[in-house]
Structure formats: structure tokens, C-alpha cells
Amino acid sequence: MLRISIIDESEGSVRLSLEGWLVGPWVNELRKQSEQTLSERKTLTLDLAKVWFVDPRGTTLLRELATRQVEHVNCSAFLTQQLKETTI
């Protein structure tokens, strides 16, 4: 399960906090929320401090979002390494 919460929102930006496991259907849910924010031409920041596990689809989504200037903050060392390894 993944909880997605808006922790800060302004006219031009949104910061989402993710908590739990970014796996299975939750990857699509994050994709939908991210696409909605980006389609409104707002900047998006994902706070990943409370993400405990990310499956390969979740890692792919996070990488895709990064190419669209979505910032990831508070990544664990493990998640940071996962994101680096998928770039090779």
C-alpha cells in the first residue's frame, strides 16, 4: 500500500509525500497524480522519506518523472542506489 499526500501546494508547485510501498497498482496511481500536476504546468516534488520499497515499475516511473524535472527529495541511500543502477 502507498499513501500519497499533498504536503504543500501553491499556484506553481506541488509537493507530494509518499509513504509505504511503490508497487503494483500504486505505481499507476502515482503516475495519474503526477500527470495531473504536470498537465497543470506546476512543478512537482516527491518526498520519498517514508518509501520502504519500490518495485521495477516504480523505479522506472521515478526515473521517467526525473527526466521531466520532477525532483525527488529525502531518498534513502538504498532507493538512491536503485535509481542509479537502472540508468546503466
C-alpha positions as CSV (number, residue, x, y, z in Angstrom):
1,M,0.0,0.0,0.0
2,L,1.1,3.5,-0.7
3,R,-0.2,6.7,0.8
4,I,0.1,9.8,-1.3
5,S,-0.4,13.1,0.5
6,I,-0.2,16.7,-0.7
7,I,2.1,18.4,1.9
8,D,2.5,21.7,0.1
9,E,0.7,23.3,-2.8
10,S,0.9,26.7,-4.4
11,E,-0.1,28.3,-7.7
12,G,3.1,26.9,-9.4
13,S,4.1,23.9,-7.4
14,V,3.0,20.7,-5.6
15,R,5.0,18.6,-3.1
16,L,3.7,15.1,-2.5
17,S,4.7,12.9,0.3
18,L,4.8,9.1,-0.4
19,E,4.6,6.6,2.4
20,G,4.8,2.8,2.0
21,W,5.4,0.6,-0.9
22,L,5.6,1.9,-4.5
23,V,4.5,-1.3,-6.2
24,G,1.8,-2.7,-8.5
25,P,-1.4,-0.6,-8.8
26,W,0.2,2.2,-6.7
27,V,2.6,2.9,-9.4
28,N,-0.3,3.8,-11.7
29,E,-1.9,5.9,-9.0
30,L,1.3,7.9,-8.6
31,R,1.5,8.2,-12.4
32,K,-2.0,9.7,-12.5
33,Q,-1.4,12.2,-9.8
34,S,1.9,13.2,-11.3
35,E,0.4,13.6,-14.8
36,Q,-2.4,15.7,-13.4
37,T,0.0,18.1,-11.6
38,L,2.4,18.3,-14.6
39,S,-0.5,18.9,-17.0
40,E,-1.4,22.0,-14.9
41,R,2.1,23.2,-15.6
42,K,3.1,23.0,-12.0
43,T,6.5,21.9,-10.7
44,L,6.3,18.6,-8.8
45,T,8.5,17.4,-5.9
46,L,8.2,13.9,-4.4
47,D,9.2,13.5,-0.8
48,L,10.4,9.8,-0.6
49,A,11.5,9.8,3.1
50,K,8.8,7.2,4.0
51,V,9.1,4.9,1.0
52,W,10.1,1.5,2.1
53,F,10.2,-0.4,-1.2
54,V,10.0,0.3,-4.9
55,D,9.4,-2.4,-7.5
56,P,11.0,-2.2,-11.0
57,R,7.9,-0.4,-12.4
58,G,8.0,2.1,-9.6
59,T,11.7,2.7,-10.2
60,T,11.0,3.2,-13.9
61,L,8.3,5.7,-13.2
62,L,10.5,7.7,-10.8
63,R,13.2,7.8,-13.5
64,E,10.7,8.9,-16.1
65,L,9.5,11.7,-13.8
66,A,13.0,12.8,-13.1
67,T,13.6,13.4,-16.9
68,R,10.6,15.7,-16.7
69,Q,12.2,17.8,-13.9
70,V,10.3,16.2,-11.1
71,E,12.5,16.5,-8.0
72,H,13.0,13.6,-5.6
73,V,13.9,14.6,-2.0
74,N,14.7,12.7,1.1
75,C,15.6,9.5,-0.8
76,S,17.1,6.7,1.3
77,A,20.5,5.5,0.3
78,F,19.0,2.3,-0.9
79,L,16.5,4.0,-3.2
80,T,19.1,6.4,-4.5
81,Q,21.2,3.4,-5.5
82,Q,18.3,1.7,-7.1
83,L,17.6,4.7,-9.3
84,K,21.3,4.9,-10.2
85,E,21.5,1.2,-11.1
86,T,18.6,1.4,-13.5
87,T,20.4,4.1,-15.5
88,I,23.2,1.7,-16.6
